[in-house]
Amino acid sequence: MIASFEASMSQLSIHRVGNKLQDEFYILSDEPMGITDEVLNKLLMQYFLSAFEKVNEVYHFMHSSELNLNDMFHFAGEIFNDQARFHEVSQQITKYLYDSTNHPKIKSGELYVALFKDVQLEGELLDAIGIFKSENKETYLKVFPDKGGFNLEYEENGINIHKLDKGCLIFNADKAEGYKVLVIDQTNRSNEAVYWKDDFLKLKIRNDSFNQTINTLSIYKNFVTQKIDEEFELSKADKIDLLNKSMKYFKDNDTFDMDEFTGEVLGNPQAIESFKTYKQQYEQDYETEIASTFDISDAAVKKQGKVYKSVLKLDHNFHIYIHGDKKLIEKGFDDDKAMNYYKVYFKEEA
């Protein structure tokens, strides 16, 4: 999503955030970092920004009652309005993250707050505030010549610059909507990790064509895999067929139309009504409106295609990949063997 070949880092402050539930504390640096080494500066730029080059989702800060009450929106505004206060505000951000650390399993780590110039987002060069947290440390080996041969040293608790644990970029654009924000959370694998995006940043996804496409495909996938069983009796093959139909619709069309989509993909009036009700509940729960019509994003379809499963797993013996006409596969039960079976029709082997 971003391009950083013209970007530069004008300020950097480093602090440390512990876990208050583990009786750990935060440590604030007295002064910002002065980076004079060009190689170190390039390594930091790579560490901070390279992971965002593949991030497509744009978020906005949000608050249930008043946007100005979102702490991170407030801090970002203070820095953009007066860059001389950068280090002071970075300390306030560190304290706020510490207060947001509300699960005993959240790891302590260093917090980097950086100010960038000329980061390109959606064709526009913008100032951006970067907030990054390193939680996972690694051990590195160093090989060097020694007495006609080689020797080894190691360094513990090093940081892999190719693995950014957590980060966000806040761009000085769309302030009235809550600024443009990109976010990364590589350790978001369990409930304790959602604090970064939900508790600390408090973000909502921007409602553009990319996110409309992502959300609609995600809602439909969850409906088919989790909800539809409550009202209809469907085999796994039937569910895969419904998922394949939806993906085909999004690949074949430039514009999404809710009535057209549900008619082509679901067909059954009861199933259509059930899906629309499910969609409305999602909109209420996440305070996000999904439009009835919108332009389909090819990038979003490609991304969601990776998580749409078309594999029918049968015990530990067979995997059937279903990509085409579901009518060419039949399910039955063999009374003699007391086992289910699938019958597959085809013209020739590939």
C-alpha positions as CSV (number, residue, x, y, z in Angstrom):
1,M,0.0,0.0,0.0
2,I,2.8,2.5,0.8
3,A,5.9,3.5,-1.1
4,S,8.9,4.6,1.0
5,F,11.6,5.3,-1.6
6,E,11.2,9.1,-1.0
7,A,10.6,8.8,2.7
8,S,12.9,10.0,5.5
9,M,12.8,9.7,9.3
10,S,13.1,13.1,11.0
11,Q,12.7,12.0,14.7
12,L,12.8,8.8,16.7
13,S,12.2,8.1,20.4
14,I,12.6,4.7,22.1
15,H,11.0,3.7,25.4
16,R,10.1,0.4,27.0
17,V,6.7,-0.9,28.0
18,G,6.2,-3.6,30.7
19,N,3.1,-5.5,31.7
20,K,1.5,-3.9,34.7
21,L,-0.3,-7.1,35.6
22,Q,3.1,-8.7,36.0
23,D,4.3,-5.9,38.2
24,E,6.5,-4.6,35.4
25,F,6.9,-0.9,34.7
26,Y,7.5,1.4,31.8
27,I,10.9,3.2,31.1
28,L,11.0,6.5,29.4
29,S,14.0,7.9,27.6
30,D,15.0,11.4,28.5
31,E,15.9,12.5,24.9
32,P,15.0,11.4,21.4
33,M,17.6,9.3,19.5
34,G,20.1,11.0,17.2
35,I,20.7,8.7,14.2
36,T,23.8,9.8,12.4
37,D,24.9,6.4,11.0
38,E,23.5,6.1,7.4
39,V,23.5,2.2,7.5
40,L,21.7,2.1,10.8
41,N,19.2,4.7,9.5
42,K,18.5,2.5,6.4
43,L,18.1,-0.6,8.6
44,L,15.6,1.2,10.8
45,M,13.6,2.4,7.8
46,Q,13.5,-1.1,6.5
47,Y,12.4,-2.5,9.8
48,F,9.7,0.1,10.4
49,L,8.3,0.5,6.9
50,S,8.8,-2.5,4.6
51,A,6.1,-4.6,6.2
52,F,3.5,-2.0,5.3
53,E,4.2,-2.2,1.6
54,K,1.8,-5.1,1.4
55,V,-0.9,-3.7,3.7
56,N,-4.1,-2.7,1.9
57,E,-6.6,-2.0,4.7
58,V,-6.9,1.6,5.7
59,Y,-8.4,2.4,9.1
60,H,-9.6,5.5,10.9
61,F,-9.5,6.3,14.6
62,M,-12.9,6.0,16.2
63,H,-14.8,6.8,19.5
64,S,-18.3,5.8,20.5
65,S,-19.3,9.4,21.3
66,E,-16.6,12.0,20.3
67,L,-13.6,11.4,18.0
68,N,-11.5,13.9,20.1
69,L,-11.8,11.5,23.0
70,N,-9.8,8.9,21.2
71,D,-6.4,9.2,23.0
72,M,-4.3,8.2,20.0
73,F,-6.2,10.6,17.7
74,H,-5.5,13.3,20.2
75,F,-1.8,12.5,20.5
76,A,-1.3,12.3,16.7
77,G,-2.9,15.7,16.4
78,E,-0.6,17.2,18.9
79,I,2.5,15.9,17.0
80,F,1.2,17.0,13.6
81,N,0.4,20.5,15.0
82,D,3.7,21.0,16.9
83,Q,6.5,18.7,16.0
84,A,8.7,20.3,18.6
85,R,6.6,18.4,21.2
86,F,7.3,15.0,19.5
87,H,9.4,13.5,22.3
88,E,7.1,14.7,25.0
89,V,4.1,13.2,23.3
90,S,5.9,10.0,22.6
91,Q,6.3,9.6,26.4
92,Q,2.6,10.1,26.8
93,I,1.9,7.5,24.1
94,T,4.1,5.0,26.0
95,K,2.2,5.6,29.3
96,Y,-1.1,5.2,27.5
97,L,0.1,1.9,25.9
98,Y,1.2,0.7,29.4
99,D,-2.3,1.5,30.7
100,S,-3.8,-0.5,27.8
101,T,-1.8,-3.6,28.6
102,N,-4.6,-5.4,30.3
103,H,-3.8,-9.1,29.9
104,P,-1.1,-11.0,31.9
105,K,0.2,-12.7,28.7
106,I,1.0,-9.5,26.8
107,K,4.8,-9.3,26.4
108,S,6.9,-6.4,27.4
109,G,9.1,-4.8,24.8
110,E,10.6,-1.7,23.3
111,L,8.3,1.0,21.9
112,Y,9.6,3.1,19.0
113,V,7.8,6.3,18.0
114,A,9.1,7.8,14.8
115,L,8.2,10.8,12.6
116,F,8.5,10.3,8.9
117,K,8.3,12.7,5.9
118,D,7.2,11.9,2.4
119,V,5.7,8.5,2.8
120,Q,3.6,7.8,-0.2
121,L,0.1,6.5,0.4
122,E,-2.5,6.3,-2.4
123,G,-0.4,8.5,-4.6
124,E,0.1,11.3,-2.0
125,L,3.3,12.2,-0.2
126,L,2.4,12.6,3.5
127,D,3.9,13.1,7.0
128,A,3.4,10.0,9.1
129,I,3.8,9.0,12.8
130,G,5.0,5.5,13.2
131,I,4.5,3.5,16.4
132,F,6.2,0.1,16.6
133,K,6.6,-2.4,19.4
134,S,9.3,-5.2,19.4
135,E,8.3,-8.1,21.6
136,N,10.1,-11.2,20.3
137,K,13.9,-11.5,20.6
138,E,16.2,-13.8,18.7
139,T,19.8,-15.1,19.0
140,Y,22.3,-14.3,16.2
141,L,25.6,-15.8,15.2
142,K,28.5,-13.8,13.9
143,V,31.2,-15.5,11.9
144,F,34.5,-13.6,11.5
145,P,38.1,-14.4,10.4
146,D,40.5,-15.4,13.2
147,K,44.1,-16.7,13.1
148,G,44.0,-18.2,9.6
149,G,40.5,-19.5,10.1
150,F,37.2,-18.4,11.5
151,N,35.6,-17.9,14.8
152,L,32.1,-17.5,16.1
153,E,30.3,-15.2,18.5
154,Y,26.7,-14.9,19.4
155,E,24.4,-12.1,20.5
156,E,21.2,-12.8,22.5
157,N,18.0,-10.8,22.6
158,G,18.6,-9.3,19.2
159,I,15.8,-8.0,16.9
160,N,15.1,-9.4,13.5
161,I,14.6,-6.4,11.2
162,H,12.5,-8.6,8.8
163,K,9.9,-9.4,11.5
164,L,8.0,-6.4,12.8
165,D,5.8,-7.6,15.7
166,K,3.4,-4.7,16.0
167,G,3.2,-1.3,14.3
168,C,1.0,1.4,13.0
169,L,1.4,4.4,10.6
170,I,-0.7,7.4,11.2
171,F,-0.9,9.7,8.2
172,N,-1.6,13.4,8.3
173,A,-4.6,13.1,6.0
174,D,-8.4,12.8,6.5
175,K,-8.3,14.3,10.0
176,A,-12.0,14.9,10.1
177,E,-12.6,11.2,9.6
178,G,-10.0,10.1,12.1
179,Y,-6.7,10.2,10.0
180,K,-5.6,7.4,7.7
181,V,-4.0,4.6,9.7
182,L,-2.3,1.4,8.6
183,V,-1.8,-1.3,11.3
184,I,0.2,-4.5,11.7
185,D,0.0,-7.1,14.4
186,Q,2.0,-10.2,13.7
187,T,1.4,-11.7,17.1
188,N,-2.4,-11.4,17.0
189,R,-3.1,-15.1,17.4
190,S,-5.1,-15.0,20.6
191,N,-7.5,-12.9,22.7
192,E,-4.7,-11.2,24.6
193,A,-3.2,-9.7,21.4
194,V,-6.2,-7.7,20.2
195,Y,-5.4,-4.9,22.6
196,W,-3.1,-3.3,20.0
197,K,-5.8,-2.5,17.5
198,D,-8.9,-2.4,19.7
199,D,-7.8,-1.2,23.1
200,F,-4.7,0.9,22.3
201,L,-5.5,2.4,18.9
202,K,-9.3,2.0,18.8
203,L,-9.7,1.7,15.0
204,K,-12.4,1.1,12.5
205,I,-11.9,0.0,9.0
206,R,-12.3,2.6,6.2
207,N,-15.4,2.0,4.1
208,D,-13.9,2.0,0.6
209,S,-14.3,-0.5,-2.2
210,F,-11.4,-2.7,-1.0
211,N,-12.8,-3.0,2.5
212,Q,-16.4,-3.3,1.3
213,T,-15.3,-6.2,-0.9
214,I,-13.3,-7.8,2.0
215,N,-16.1,-7.4,4.5
216,T,-18.8,-8.7,2.2
217,L,-16.8,-11.8,1.3
218,S,-15.9,-12.4,5.0
219,I,-19.5,-12.0,6.1
220,Y,-20.7,-14.4,3.5
221,K,-18.0,-16.9,4.3
222,N,-18.9,-16.8,8.0
223,F,-22.6,-17.1,7.2
224,V,-22.0,-20.3,5.1
225,T,-19.5,-21.9,7.4
226,Q,-21.0,-21.0,10.8
227,K,-24.6,-19.8,10.5
228,I,-26.4,-21.5,7.7
229,D,-26.5,-24.9,9.5
230,E,-28.9,-23.5,12.0
231,E,-31.6,-23.3,9.3
232,F,-30.6,-25.6,6.5
233,E,-29.2,-29.1,6.3
234,L,-26.2,-28.9,4.0
235,S,-23.2,-31.2,3.3
236,K,-19.7,-29.8,3.3
237,A,-19.7,-30.2,-0.5
238,D,-22.8,-28.0,-0.6
239,K,-21.1,-25.3,1.5
240,I,-18.0,-25.4,-0.7
241,D,-20.2,-25.0,-3.7
242,L,-21.8,-21.9,-2.2
243,L,-18.4,-20.4,-1.4
244,N,-17.2,-21.2,-5.0
245,K,-20.3,-19.5,-6.4
246,S,-19.7,-16.3,-4.4
247,M,-16.0,-16.2,-5.5
248,K,-17.0,-16.6,-9.1
249,Y,-19.5,-13.8,-8.8
250,F,-16.8,-11.4,-7.5
251,K,-14.3,-12.5,-10.1
252,D,-16.8,-12.1,-13.0
253,N,-18.3,-8.7,-12.1
254,D,-17.0,-5.2,-11.7
255,T,-19.8,-4.0,-9.5
256,F,-21.5,-5.7,-6.5
257,D,-25.3,-5.7,-6.2
258,M,-26.8,-7.3,-3.1
259,D,-30.0,-8.5,-4.7
260,E,-28.2,-9.8,-7.8
261,F,-25.5,-11.5,-5.7
262,T,-28.0,-13.3,-3.3
263,G,-30.2,-14.3,-6.2
264,E,-27.4,-15.9,-8.2
265,V,-25.4,-17.4,-5.3
266,L,-28.0,-18.4,-2.7
267,G,-31.2,-18.5,-4.8
268,N,-33.4,-19.8,-2.0
269,P,-35.6,-16.9,-0.7
270,Q,-35.4,-18.1,2.9
271,A,-31.6,-18.3,2.7
272,I,-31.4,-14.9,1.1
273,E,-33.4,-13.3,4.0
274,S,-31.3,-15.2,6.5
275,F,-28.1,-13.8,5.0
276,K,-29.4,-10.2,4.9
277,T,-30.4,-10.5,8.6
278,Y,-26.9,-11.9,9.4
279,K,-25.3,-9.0,7.5
280,Q,-27.4,-6.4,9.4
281,Q,-26.4,-7.9,12.7
282,Y,-22.7,-7.6,11.7
283,E,-23.2,-3.9,10.8
284,Q,-24.7,-3.3,14.2
285,D,-22.1,-5.2,16.1
286,Y,-19.1,-3.5,14.3
287,E,-20.7,-0.2,13.5
288,T,-19.8,-0.7,9.9
289,E,-22.2,-0.2,7.0
290,I,-22.0,-2.6,4.0
291,A,-23.4,-0.9,1.0
292,S,-25.9,-2.7,-1.2
293,T,-23.9,-1.7,-4.3
294,F,-20.2,-0.9,-4.6
295,D,-17.2,-1.3,-7.0
296,I,-15.5,-4.7,-6.6
297,S,-11.8,-4.5,-5.7
298,D,-9.7,-7.1,-7.6
299,A,-7.0,-6.9,-4.9
300,A,-9.5,-7.7,-2.2
301,V,-10.9,-10.6,-4.2
302,K,-7.4,-12.0,-4.6
303,K,-6.7,-11.6,-0.9
304,Q,-9.9,-13.3,0.2
305,G,-9.4,-16.1,-2.4
306,K,-6.5,-17.3,-0.2
307,V,-8.8,-18.0,2.7
308,Y,-11.7,-19.5,0.8
309,K,-11.4,-23.2,1.2
310,S,-12.6,-25.5,-1.6
311,V,-11.1,-28.7,0.0
312,L,-13.4,-31.6,1.1
313,K,-11.4,-33.6,3.7
314,L,-12.5,-37.2,4.2
315,D,-11.1,-38.8,7.3
316,H,-7.3,-39.0,6.9
317,N,-7.4,-40.7,3.5
318,F,-8.6,-38.3,0.9
319,H,-8.8,-34.6,0.0
320,I,-11.2,-33.6,-2.8
321,Y,-10.7,-30.2,-4.4
322,I,-14.0,-28.8,-5.6
323,H,-13.7,-26.0,-8.2
324,G,-16.4,-26.7,-10.7
325,D,-20.0,-28.0,-11.1
326,K,-21.2,-29.4,-7.8
327,K,-23.7,-31.6,-9.7
328,L,-20.8,-33.8,-10.7
329,I,-20.3,-35.0,-7.1
330,E,-22.8,-37.1,-5.2
331,K,-22.9,-38.2,-1.6
332,G,-24.3,-41.5,-0.4
333,F,-24.1,-44.1,2.3
334,D,-23.0,-47.8,1.9
335,D,-25.1,-50.0,4.2
336,D,-22.8,-53.0,3.9
337,K,-19.7,-51.0,4.9
338,A,-21.6,-48.6,7.1
339,M,-19.7,-45.7,5.6
340,N,-20.4,-42.5,3.7
341,Y,-19.1,-42.1,0.2
342,Y,-18.8,-39.6,-2.6
343,K,-19.3,-40.4,-6.3
344,V,-17.3,-38.1,-8.7
345,Y,-18.1,-37.8,-12.4
346,F,-15.4,-36.8,-14.9
347,K,-14.6,-37.2,-18.6
348,E,-10.8,-37.6,-18.5
349,E,-7.9,-37.6,-16.1
350,A,-5.7,-34.5,-16.2
